[in-house]
Amino acid sequence: MMRNSPLALIFHALFSIFMVAPLVVVCLVAFTDKGYLSMPFDGASFRWFKEILERPEFIEAFWFSLELGVVSATLALALAIPAALAIGRWSFPGRGAINAFLLSPLMIPHLVLGVAFLRFFSELNINGTYLGLVLAHGLMIMPYALRLVLASTSGIDPTLEHAAQSLGASNWTTFKRITLPLLLPGIASGWVLAFITSFDELTMSVFLASPSTTTLPVRMYLHIEETIDPLVASVSAMLILMTLILMALLDKFFGLERLMVGKGH
Amino acid sequence: MSYLQLSNISKHFDEYVAVDNISLSVEKGEFISLLGPSGCGKTTTLQMVAGFLNPTAGSIVLDGKNITAMKPSERGLGIVFQKYALFPHMTVLENVAFGLEMRKVGKNERLQRAREALELVHLGLFIERYPRQLSGGQQQRVALARALVINPHLLLLDEPLSNLDAKLREDMQLELHDIQRRVGTTTIMVTHDQSEALAVSDRIAVMQSGRIEQIDKPFNVYEHPKSDFVSSFLGKTNTFEGRVSHGRLQVGGQHIAVDDLKLADSSNTRFALRPEKIRFCSDAPKISGKVSNRVFLGSQWIYEVQTPLGDFLIYESNNQKHDEIQEGETVGLSWDSQDMRLIAEEPASHV
């Protein structure tokens, strides 16, 4: 086993503190009893958590973002899996170009995507609708899903499919019983990453959301624009808590390392 | 008609001819090896029989049925792949039962039959493990059980033992031979390892450059190679050229009696002589030479002797107390004339 030198340990410690510190600060601020952003050292309360319950628009926005994330991540995967299989396992003319094209949403600033979709959706008359947001999010998060599924296609030995066929499995059965289960770590991690990216997205969504289709980041942004009170901190703290619970559940039932790194042991 | 008949099979990849018009008949229950160096077309041939590649020309008939254009999943063949190709997300038992499941065999029966197949390969205790928890040899045996449990019309083995270490490979050779005899499945094995092919096959097809050079029983292929390539690919051989006149071979100023070979006089004749056919002798040696190197392998000694006919390789089994023959010593060599094999010239090698 490799031992870390003291210098490396110090570096890792500093790096971890740098990553976690903002989250800790937000969580602390959420417990203040003041009406402005401050540390709860001279008075702590659950005031701002209770405040969330008084604000149905935040809870609605949370459920909306959750649904949008699930639907658009699933849409993105439905496109990414066949694309990854084609790109990862076959060589055909235009393969590189198609790969680059499918990954191109990564390279376009979300601001530009937002403006472009706003204009495009106005033409189609779906601006501000749920469908519009799903399409825009699905497109924007597809490259994340594609990257991870693509990585796991290269880890599958094609002779496994030959073996299944020689044992009498049709092409579809081979896909269902052999290829898909082996792709699962890539699909699962791709879905999670796509979901998180959608759930988190603000810049593009600001252009596309309407009062009936407001995502949680947009709701929080609108709130901050009006007034800076610790409500955003308590909402953030709740999100952090839910993420931790989700991670713990995923780890318990699937193994986080297997899901994210794809080491099936 | 034979059980399996390949007729005038060719496979071209663009300009490259991987398999060049080969025909092969295999009888039911026979164990045939396709033996040759890499790139000789043996694996391509196997892939065409399996159905993973379509022949450019020719036909494959199995048990009276033309299977040339049939899908791999409909051919009913058992295949053991070089890298085992076990399904990593299934247990050993599930792997072996997969083919039966595809044949819609009921759950109880298929688990029963899978267990029996695993006992056949001595893995009855490992059925709940995953492939990654098994050694290479065990994985190979699971692959064999998975291929045999479906009672395949034909068993195809693609370099089945090449990923195993030397000791395990010898054990598995014997086991493979034994299992195939017991089950009686017609088998085609692809290998580049001559000792593997000699050990397990009923017949060996030696391949080179997309063609079959010779097909015969292992003993005959070894003892009566039809070409220089076959004789040098199967085992070691000493070759030398000389002039035959009046029943004597003249080579390098030496005269060797070859009356019993009944050769016609010729100016340039090429012979092959296996290293194990040569013995040391002190009276009336055919030639003499100087020992330049010797290696002890346990069961036998290998000597290199410089002779007027060229450097000779000599195998002596370790039961004749030849320990006293030292490097640098001059020794007499002899052999039976019948052990000298006349080799047909390969025109290509003289271009």
Interface residues (C-beta under 8 A of the other chain):
Chain A: D157 T159 L160 H162 A163 A164 Q165 S166 L167 G168 A169 S170 T173 R177 I178 P181 L182 G264 H265
Chain B: A50 G51 F52 K71 P72 S73 E74 R75 G76 L77 G78 I79 F81 K83 A85 L86 F87 P88 H89 F98 G99 M102 R103 R132 R146 A147 I150
